[in-house]
Amino acid sequence: MKKCFFTMVALAGMLFAACSTEQEPMPEQAISGAKVLSLTTTMADFTRATDTAFETGDQIGLYMLLPGENLATIVHNKEPYLDNVAFEVGEDGTLGCVEDVNSDGVVNANDRLFWYTDESCTADLVAYYPYQAACKYSESVGRFMHFRVKADQTTWENYTASDLMMAHLQSAPTEETLSLPFVHQLSKVVVTVNNELGEEIADLWFADLYGEVNYLVDNPASLETSGVKGMIRAYREPTRATETFRLILAPQANVAPRLMVTTVSEKQYTFDLKKSVTFASGKQYTATITLNSESTSTEFTPEITEWEEDKQFVFQPRESLWSVIGNFNDWADDVMMTEVAAGVYAAEVEFSGVTEFKVRYNKTWDKNRGLKSGSSVALGEEYAVSQDGANLSINHTGRCKITYDANREVISIVAL
């Protein structure tokens, strides 16, 4: 897995930030000799959901957690030394404290953070993105923090804000640079659509997926999926020619989500996984699908990306209760159709000369479709159908695919 690095270097001296909301900041003379703690980012080898560096305005939270037996005179037992302190990325890539450390009502260069003075004590430093003001460690000791991806990731802001990353490092007070290795905690899916429909795609989303996780601040490895399954809409890359969509979701095992695609004319196409798949933490799943009026399957194939790749998974059409029946089998045995998109059904049939057929539901005539007008049909054309319509008649020898679109009530035939 490619990791991202978050580097601590010196800024101008900052006053110590209180470790709980009840404490007043310590005066500078009370921590005489303490070393300055400062933060900045490095651009090299750093990726996030966007595969780029942090952007101006991004906010990161930082905890410094101490063992309960150390520095009891400065902090209460089992409380953090720094509790969810917020930093914001500036235009030059450096991080500035966005909290009023000095409690003077102003956030400026005088707001400075210091290490504690006991150099024999090793602290756990935990940084995370994106910052959440409600994640105070002191208010939830031993309890899980919660993070939920945005259900609507169609905007750049919501998409990037769904990329939970954490970095964990143990260190004693030091003047040297500290590098915190950020790791993607969630999973990313990238879908590229080869659009052959002749109209633009309006939306792409996954249904039946988890989007929430719980984790312990002092143990990022404790990450676990929670909540209920729902829909996650994907972010669309600005370059329309590629038709590429991205989304972030919670790691989850043995799930079989549906992939939904909607066009600008409100046609909807649905695909299901051939078998359940596991979305792992920090891994990216990349897919290329072809979407046209004859689409019968969708295949996902992995490729090397900034996130770690994982195994291939494949979409397949769904079975249905619609079928084709005709004189090609003496009107005796139904050829079951497969739902290749939402409300679109297809089956392959072997024709031998003049052939008549109809489409029906659940192998009965209670619900059937035949020609709305006329009787003969030709390859490659669409024909309107209706309940109890006339038999469709075609003069052709060879294997064909019959497609019934229940959304528009039309049937078409193509030679294979």
N, C-alpha and C positions, 0 to 999 in steps of 0.2 A: 504494500500500500504506500502510495506517495504521501508523505506527511507535509504539514505546513508549519512554519516556524514563526514564533512570536518572541521578540528579543527585548530584554530589559537592559537599558543603559541609563546613564545618569542624565537627569534634567537638573535645572537649578533647584536648590534645596527646598523641600516641602515640609510643612508641619505634619505631625503624626495625626492620622485619622482615628477617631474613637472606634473601639471594637464592638460597641453595641449602641443602640439608639438612646439608651439612658445616660451614657457617659458623655462628659464634655471633653473636647480635644485637649490633649496634654499640652501645656505651655512648652515652648522650644527648650527652655533651660532645664526642664524635667527630663529630657532625653539627650542631655549633652553627650557628645561623642558618638551618637548613633549615625549610621550611614544612610545616605539618601537612597530611596527606592524610586526608580523612574522607569518608564515604559516607552518603547517605540516599536515599530514593525519593520521587518525586513521584507523586501519584495521578492527576492530570489527564493525559489522552491516553495512559494506559498500559493495554495489554491483554496478556493471555496466553491460554493455551488456554481459560480460563474466561471471557474477555472482561471481567475485573475486574482490580483492582490486585493487587500482591503481597500475600500473606497472612502473618500472624504465623507465624514459624517457617520460612518459605522461606529457602533458602540460595543465595547467589550467589558465584561464584568470580571473582577478579580477577588479571590479569597486568599487569605493567609491564615492557615489553621495551625494551632500550636498544641503540643501534648499537654494533657491536663495538669501534670506535675510541674511544669516549667512556667516561669514568669508569673507566678500567682499574684505577685504584688502589682503587676501591670494590668493583667486581664483576669477575669474570673475563670475558674476551672471549666474546661470544655467549651470555652467560647472562642470565637475567631479573633485574631489580632486585626485583620482587615476583613470587613464583612460586605461583600458584594459592592466594592468600590467601582464606579463607572469611569471608563476612559473613552474618549472620542478621537477618531483618526482625523488629523488635520490635513491641510492641503499639501504639506511637505512629507506626509507619511508618518509623522511622529504622533504619539498619543498624549493627550492632555487630560488631566483630571477634570471631570465635569461636575464634581461635587464641591460644595463649600466646606472644605476641610477645616478652615479656621473659624467657621461659624460667624463670619463677619457680614454675611448677606451678599457677598460678592465672590464670584468664581474668577480667579485670575492666576497669574504666575506665582503669587505668594502661597497658593494652596499646594503644599508639598508633603509628600509621604516619606516617613522614615522607617528603616528597619528597627526592630527591637534591639536591645543592647547585649543580650546574653548570647555570645557567640558559640556557646556549647549546645544551644538548643536548635534542633532542626525542625523546620516548618514544612507543611504541605502547601504549595502554591497551586491554586487551581484557577485557570482562566477559561472563559467561555464566550461564545458568540451565538446568537445575538443577545444583547443585554436585556434583562428583565428586572425591573425595579422591585418586584414583589419577592424575589428570591433571596431574602435575608436568611443567612445560615442560623443566626442567633434565634430566629423565630421558629425554626423547624429542625432543631437538632435531632438527628436520628430518623427523621422522616423524609420521605421522597420529595424531590422537586418534580414539577410537571412541565412538560413541553409538548406543544401541539403544533404540527405543521399547519400552514394555511390551507383550508379546503379549496379556496380560490387562488391559485398560483398564476393566474393569467397576467398579472402585473409584475414588472421587474422587482418592485419593492417586496411584494408578498412572496415571490419565489426565493429571493436571496435571504429573506428573513426566516425561511423554513429550514435553512441549513445549519442545524445545531452542530457546533464544533467545541471540543474541549481539549485543554492542555493541562498536564499534571506533572509537577516537578517537586522534588524534595531538596531543600537547601537551608543552610545556616546563613546568617548575615554575611554579606560579601560586597566588595566594591566592584567585582568583576561582572562582565556581561552574563546574563542568564538567558538561555534559549529554551523556550517552552514549545515542545512539539505538538502542534494542533492536529487533531485527528477528526475526520468526519464521523459523527456518531450515527447518522441515519443512512438511508439508501437512496440512490438516484436512478431514475429511469429516463432514457432518451429514446424517443420514437421519431424516426424519419419516414415520412409518407411519400411514396411515389404516386402522385395524384393523376389518374388518367380519366377522371370523371368529366372534365371540361368545365367544372365550376370550383370555386374556392372553398376550402375547408373553413368552417366557422369556429369549431371547438373540438377539443380532444380531451377525454378524461378517462380515469380508471374508476370503476365502481367496486365496492366490497373490499376496501382496504383499510387497515388501521393507520391513524395519523398521529397518535399520541404515545409518548414514552414517559416513564418515571426513572429517576436516577438519584443516587446519593452524591452530594457535593464532594465528599472526601473519598468517594470510590466510583469514578466514572464507569468502571467495568460492571457496575451494578445495573446498568441500563436494561430496562425491560419494557415490552410493549403493553399498553393498557388502553382502556376506552372501548368504544364500539366501532364497527366498520362503517365506512361512509364513502362518499365520492370525493375525488381530488382532481381538480381541473388543472391542466398543464399550461406552462408558460410557452408561448410561441416565439421562436427566434424571429427577429425583424426581417431577415432575408426570406421573402415569401417563396422564392424559387425552390428552396430546399424543403419547405414544409416540415421543419423540425420542431419537435415539442419536448419539453423537459419538465420533470416534476420530482419533488422530494417526498419520501414516505417513511414511515417508521419501519425498522427492521421487523420482519415477521416470517414465520415458518409455515410451510404447507398451506399456502393460500392459492386460490384460483380466481383472481379478479377478472372482471369483464373489461374489455377495451371498447370505448364508445367514440365514434367519430360522427360529427354533424356537419353538413354542408350549409352554405348560405341560403339554399332553398329549403332548408329544414329537413332534408333527407337524413336519416340516421342509420349508421352501420354498426353492428355489434359483433364482437369477436370474443371467444372464450379460449382459455388456455387448454392445451391438449391434456396436460396433467398439472397438478399443483406444483408450486415453485416456492423456494425460500429466498427472500430478500435479506441479505446480510448487511450488518453494519459496515459502513465505509466502502461499500462496493457499488459499482455502476452497472446497470443493465441496459444495453444498447440494442435497438431493434430497427429494422427497415421493413415496412409493409407496402404492399401495392394495393391501391384502392381503385376499383373500376366496377362497372355494372355486372361483371362476370366474376368478381372476386370470390374465391372459394376457401381461401386459407390465408393466414398471416403468419409469417415466420420471423422469429426473433433470433438474431445472431450477434454474439458479443464481439467487441473490438477493443483494442488498447486505448485507454483514455487516461485522464489525470487521476480518476478514481480507479480502484482495483476492479478488474473485470471478473465475471463469474460465468457459470455454465450457461449454455444455450437453453432457452425455453421457447415453446412453440404454441401459437394460437391455432385453434382448429374450429371449423363451423360446428353448430349444434344440431343434434338430431331434432326432428319435428314429427308431427302427426299428419302432415300433408304428404300426399303420394300421387304417383302417376299410374294410370291404368288404361289399357286399350287393347286393340286387336293384335298388337305385337306379342301379347301373352294371353290371347283368347279371353280378355277381360276377367282373368282369373286371379292373378297375383299382383298385388300392388308393389310398385317400386318406390320405396320410401325416399322422401326428399330431405335435404339438409338445410337448415337455416344458415345462410352464408352471410347475411347481414340482418339487421332488425326488420322483420316482416318480409324478408326476401328468401325464397326457397328454391333449391335446384336439385336435379337428379339427372343421371346419365341413362339413356335408353338406346337400345339397338333397333334401328328401323330397317325394314325390308320391303321396299316398294311402297305402295299406297298404305298409309297407316292412319288410323283414327285413334284419338285418345282424349282423356279429360284429366283434370286434377281434382282430387277430393280429400276430405279431412276424416281421419280416424277410420279409414277403410269402410265408410258408409256413404250413402248418397244424400244424407240429410244436409250435408254442406259440401257442395261441389262447384267447380268452375268450368264453364264452357264458353265458346265464342258468343259475344254479345250480338254480333251480326255476321252473316256469311257463314262459310264452312271451311273453305280451303285456306291454308296458311303457307308462308314461304320462310326460308331460312333468313335470319338476320333482321327480321322485322318484329315490331311489338304489336300485339293485338289486344283490344279491350275484351275483358271477360266479365261474366256475371253468373249469379246463382242459376243453375239449371239451364245454362246456355247450351248451344249446339256443340257436337263433337268437333274437335279440331282435326282437320284432315290434311296430310302432307304426303307428297310423293317423293320419297328419298330413301336411299339405301346406305346404311352406315351408322356409326355411333354418333349420337347427338346429345347435347345438354339442353334440357328444358328448364326454364326459369320462370317462376311465378312470383310476381311482386304484389303482395297483398296491400301494400301502401297505396299503390296506384291502380290496382286491379287490372294488370296487364300480364300477358304471357309471351315469352319469346323463345326461339329455338336457334341454336348455333351448331354447326357441324364440328366434330372433334377430329 
